[in-house]
Amino acid sequence: MTDVDLMLHFLVQIILILSACKVVGWFGSKFLGQTQVVMEMVTGVILGPSCFGAFFPELQKYVFPSGVIGKFNGAEVKHPSMTVLYVIAQIGLVLYMFTVGLEFNIGLISKRVKGVISVSLAGIILPFGLGAALAYFLLSSGRTDLFASSVTIPEAALYMGAAMCITAFPMLARILVERGIAQTTMGTLALGAGATDDVTAWALLAVVLASYKHDSKFALYAIGGGILFGIIVFTLGKKLMSGLAAKVDLGEPLSQGTFLTAMLFLFTGAYITDAIGVYAVFGAFMVGAAMPRGKLVAALRNKIEPLTVGCFLPFFFVYSGLSTKFGLLNTPTLWGICGLACAAAMIGKFGGCTLAAKMSGESWRSASAIGTLMNSRGLMELIILNIGRQQHVISDTLFTMLVIMAIVTTLMASPLFRAILGSDPEKTVRELEDLPNSVISVGLA
């Protein structure tokens, strides 16, 4: 394939992906009350072999060629367009997690430390326990088709537990900001707990991969290196980045040089965390969170977010959808296991977080809203599932089951949130917490 052929092929992929996201997103917004990002998860599955490939198999294989096209020095070589698609998807993820970090105000957590800790622990312990128990049950009952043959029961339990712990933090933050309740007691609690849960899940994943690779240094580098990186970013890094904010805060527009410097910080952070095994998205998020609050954050977000969300991020959802094959769940038993995974995820996350939020002083209404948001998994779940699949920890069958779980729990979030807090959640939360309008009209940035 020549460079021109590759370019033309990739352009076809771009046109199809963006067109499908536009149509499915419009349908979800108009008839289902779902956000564009949530419907892009669904679009990824639709363009994969389970839907597009089921009705137009030849066309689907032409647009998204799968399998191996040859070998080079003994290594398998895939179609180059899929390699390009993968790289673009990863860049989109890094940029998106940077914008999430820009919106995350760490100071919010300090306002409700006790509540954040209790809700976070509940959102970790119960779903982790249920996920680990499910993995133990599956392997001990002889279901060796769901994990790689070399995966031990403890490794499988750790991985399933980590997968159940994940919260769709980007989606959670977006809902709270859009509804104007990010800085309320409820919003602070949900944001802090969601961020803590995701960090814990990444640490668990590092342990799983270290054990699976029979290399304790992997976990040491990943967890220890991640902590060290975080300390450096929020001390020295934050001091260095404060120079970027000074000019913009004085009223100067965001210059090309300032923007490029911010991008240099971003991709350097992404590279470092990926190199130590914590993965690029984690570094991107931390650099964004450490960026000095003020006009610089708003300027960077306004410059990066539209292109990232509107163009780059859909490629990740589609790339994930190409590995989701409903046809692999070809027996009632497999669908039953999928149902068990969904039930364990919902009971563990929603039940545990709701009760913990109630015990932290929230009303049942606010506690249920927090539990609903914490139960959604969205983009973060797809990331951890893709890592598990790429590292050959889980099979395509279990990957498909857990993608279904991620979609189901994510699709539930927005409708349930509206049902609990009504059509005007800002007004409802203001009444529940007895806050003036000005307190909750401030965004995360």
Secondary structure, DSSP 8 states (H G I E B T S, - for coil): --HHHHHHHHHHHHHHHHHHHHHHHHHIIIII---HHHHHHHHHHHTSTTTHHHHSHHHHHHHS--SEEEEETTEEEE-HHHHHHHHHHHHHHHHHHHHHHHH--THHHHHTHHHHHHHHHHHHHHHHHHHHHHHHHHHHTT-TTSB-TT--HHHHHHHHHHHHH---HHHHHHHHHHTT-TTSHHHHHHHHHHHHHHHHHHHHHHHHHHHHTT-HHHHIIIIIHHHHHHHHIIIIIHHHHHHHHHHHHTT----HHHHHHHHHHHHHHHHHHHHTTS-HHHHHHHHHHHS-SSHHHHHHHHHHHHHIIIIIHHHHHHHHHTT--GGG--SHHHHHHHHHHHHHHHIIIIIHHHHHHHHTT--HHHHHHHHHHHH--HHHHHHHHHHHHHTTSB-HHHHHHHHHHHHHHHHHHHHHHHHHH-S-HHHHHHHHHT--HHHHS----
